[in-house]
Amino acid sequence: MNPFRVLHDEYWITEGHAMRTLSQGARGADVMFLQRMLNKRGARPPLAEDADFGPRTRDAVIAFQTANRIAPANGTAKKVRTRRAARNGR
């Protein structure tokens, strides 16, 4: 499974990772995964993949949420169900 394929379909991150809700101040491998995903999706400026959820990561999350109409665009990364996922019974 491509870990990024579900970005717009089903979950904010991926169905393949058991992710906690991430916000500014979080640290760890899941933060690094989030930073890598945001970079692959065109974060500008590119994020340091340093496992530290700082203000730049928060800004990139808000930009991603805004561009993909994920509400609220508050800089917190968590699982998000979309209408398309609901139609598919997920």
VENVENCOR-V427618 format. One record per residue. SS is DSSP state (A for helix, B for strand, O for the rest). PSI is psi as a letter, one per 40 degrees, with the letter a starting at -180 (NA if undefined). Layout:
# VENVENCOR-V427618
SS;PSI  SS;PSI
This chain:
# VENVENCOR-V427618
O;h  O;h  O;e  O;e  O;d  O;e  O;d  O;e  O;d  O;d  O;i  O;d  O;c  O;i  O;e  O;e  O;h  O;g  O;h  O;i  O;h  B;h  O;i  O;h  O;e  O;i  B;i  O;i  A;d  A;d  A;d  A;d  A;d  A;d  A;d  A;d  A;d  A;d  A;d  A;d  O;e  O;f  O;h  O;h  O;i  O;i  O;i  O;h  O;g  O;e  O;e  B;h  O;g  O;a  A;d  A;d  A;d  A;d  A;d  A;d  A;d  A;d  A;d  A;d  A;d  A;d  A;d  O;e  O;f  O;h  O;i  O;i  O;g  O;e  O;e  O;h  B;h  O;i  O;h  O;h  O;h  O;i  A;d  A;d  A;d  A;d  A;d  O;e  O;f  O;NA
